[in-house]
């Protein structure tokens, strides 16, 4: 299981990369593996305000439909439109090309995020 040490993680299996006041969000390698082949993603709306644990969208795989939750609060600044045509990027490259959205003015609740080691312990990796 790939768990990059420079990212933070939520208990809902999202990852966060904080740069200044912007947070890039995606799903973890563990999550994409559990979902199976991803065939569709509903992206959040640019400009929408999200709070910690709000729904950001849905991911549909050949196995199920699952919600993606906001691991931080803020305003959706951009979305990865490449996922609309190639949702399988979430499977093949969840930490780079498969990012979901960027949240500006991100409010980080450290108690809601884990380090790579803590996330590894959560998933038993």
C-alpha positions in Angstrom: 0.0 0.0 0.0 1.4 3.4 -1.0 1.1 6.0 1.8 3.2 9.0 1.1 4.7 10.5 4.2 4.3 14.2 3.1 0.5 14.0 3.1 -2.1 14.1 5.8 -5.0 11.6 5.9 -8.6 11.4 7.1 -10.4 8.5 8.7 -12.6 8.5 5.6 -9.6 7.6 3.4 -9.0 11.0 1.8 -5.5 12.6 1.6 -4.6 16.2 1.9 -1.6 18.2 0.7 -1.5 21.6 2.3 0.3 24.4 0.4 0.0 27.7 2.2 -3.8 28.2 2.6 -4.8 25.8 -0.1 -5.4 22.1 0.4 -5.4 19.6 -2.5 -7.6 16.6 -1.8 -7.9 13.1 -3.2 -8.6 9.5 -2.1 -5.9 7.2 -0.8 -4.4 4.2 -2.5 -6.2 2.0 0.1 -9.5 3.6 -0.9 -9.1 3.1 -4.6 -8.0 -0.5 -4.1 -11.1 -1.2 -1.9 -13.4 0.5 -4.5 -12.1 -1.5 -7.4 -12.4 -0.2 -11.0 -13.7 3.4 -10.8 -16.0 4.3 -13.6 -17.4 7.7 -12.6 -16.8 10.6 -10.2 -19.1 13.5 -9.3 -16.8 16.4 -8.7 -17.7 19.3 -6.3 -18.8 22.6 -7.7 -16.1 25.3 -8.0 -16.9 28.2 -5.6 -18.9 26.0 -3.2 -18.1 26.3 0.5 -17.5 23.1 2.3 -17.1 22.2 6.0 -15.2 19.4 7.5 -16.9 16.1 6.8 -19.3 17.6 4.2 -19.8 15.5 1.1 -17.6 16.6 -1.8 -19.1 14.2 -4.4 -19.5 10.5 -5.2 -17.3 7.9 -6.7 -18.9 5.1 -8.6 -17.0 1.8 -9.1 -17.9 -1.5 -10.5 -18.5 -2.6 -6.9 -20.3 0.3 -5.2 -21.0 4.0 -5.0 -19.2 5.9 -2.2 -19.2 9.5 -0.9 -16.0 11.6 -0.8 -15.9 13.8 2.3 -14.1 17.1 2.9 -11.1 16.6 5.1 -10.8 20.4 5.6 -13.2 23.4 5.5 -12.9 26.1 2.9 -14.0 27.1 -0.6 -13.6 24.7 -3.6 -11.1 26.6 -5.8 -10.6 24.1 -8.6 -11.5 20.6 -9.6 -9.6 18.0 -11.6 -11.7 18.1 -14.8 -9.5 15.3 -16.3 -11.4 12.9 -14.0 -14.7 13.5 -15.9 -13.3 11.8 -18.9 -10.8 9.4 -17.2 -12.0 8.6 -13.7 -9.7 5.6 -13.7 -6.9 8.1 -12.9 -8.1 7.6 -9.3 -7.0 4.0 -9.6 -3.8 4.4 -11.5 -2.4 7.5 -9.9 -4.4 8.5 -6.8 -1.8 10.9 -5.4 -0.8 12.8 -8.5 -3.0 12.8 -11.6 -6.0 11.5 -9.6 -6.4 14.5 -7.3 -10.0 15.6 -6.9 -10.1 19.2 -5.9 -8.3 22.1 -4.3 -9.9 23.9 -1.4 -8.8 27.5 -0.8 -8.7 29.3 2.6 -8.5 25.9 4.0 -9.2 25.5 7.7 -7.2 22.6 9.0 -8.4 20.7 12.0 -5.4 18.8 13.1 -7.5 16.5 15.3 -9.3 15.3 12.1 -6.2 14.4 10.2 -3.5 11.8 10.6 0.1 11.4 9.7 1.2 8.6 7.3 2.2 6.4 10.3 -1.2 6.9 12.0 -3.1 6.2 8.8 -1.0 3.1 8.2 -2.0 1.9 11.7 -5.6 2.6 10.9 -5.7 0.5 7.8 -3.4 -2.2 9.2 -0.7 -1.6 6.6 
